[in-house]
Amino acid sequence: MKCPGQDTRYWKPADIFEAPCPTCRKAVEYFKDDAVRTCRGCGARVANPHLDFGCASYCKFAAQCLKELPPEVLAQQKHLFAEHVACEMRRYFGDDEKRIRHAEKVAQLAEQIARGEAADMAVVLAAAYLHDIGIKDAERLYNSTAARYQEELGPPTARGILMELHAEERLVDEICAIIGHHHHPGPEETVNFKALYDADLIVNIQEGDIEKPREPGRLAALINSRFLSETGKSVAQSTFGLAPAAAEQNTYSRKKEGHAT
């Protein structure tokens, strides 16, 4: 069955349109059912600004074909939502390439960790793209990028972006809660928080915001003590070229030393 909403016989002139790339502002042409297009100007992958969580969320023919959609198509809805969030993040930061790249690197690692931890990909990716969204207001109001200001000012900005994308209230609340303390984990955190936290920690170490120990043993100790998820630890070990066995040996050595004292 071909969805009538995708059949061009039912289309109107407005169903083929152009929108500016948020990165280079060059016009990107979309068909209404395109999820993502590649900008010819800068090569960025740009989400369709008129598309919501997938055709089922807006198409009047959805009831006819929803049951016939393959599972892999339905699974893409969460990634489509993340693409929209990424697009809005890039638009918000404008020409601040450093922060855009940071968010994109965190999202890439967070997706990998989330997959290993069976986390909610929509929550994790959106939180990853928006976790530092409060930094501009922190600089403007406090002349500071301190974590506490990012956590104070990030959730309201993130909520505004997510509401514009018509995200579910449950989703918005959880994403904003993560952003509101993403540098300060509590004693009991969700798997979604852990995936974002561990990904951000890896990138912060890479970028020098957290001192990277030169000795493999000290780096292993940092991974074992600071990371919250097993997948996060594994990804960190791989990222920094540290074999899991080295991390395990370091843990054993520290326990042995503690027993000896």
Buried (B, 14 or more C-beta within 10 A) or exposed (E): EEBEBBEEEEBEEEBEBEBBBBBBEBEBEBEBBBBBBEBEBEEBEBBBBEBBBBBBEBBEBBEEBBEEBEEEEEEEBBBBBBBBBBBBBBBBBEEEEEBBEBBBBBBEBBBBBBEBBEBBBBBBBBBBBBBBBBBBBBBEEEEEBEBEBBBBBBBBBBBBBBEEBEBEEEBBBBBBBBBBBBBEBEEEBBBBBBBBBBBBBBBBBBEEEBEBBEEBBEBBBBBBEBBBBEBBBBBBBEBBEBEEEBBEBBBEEBEEEEEEE
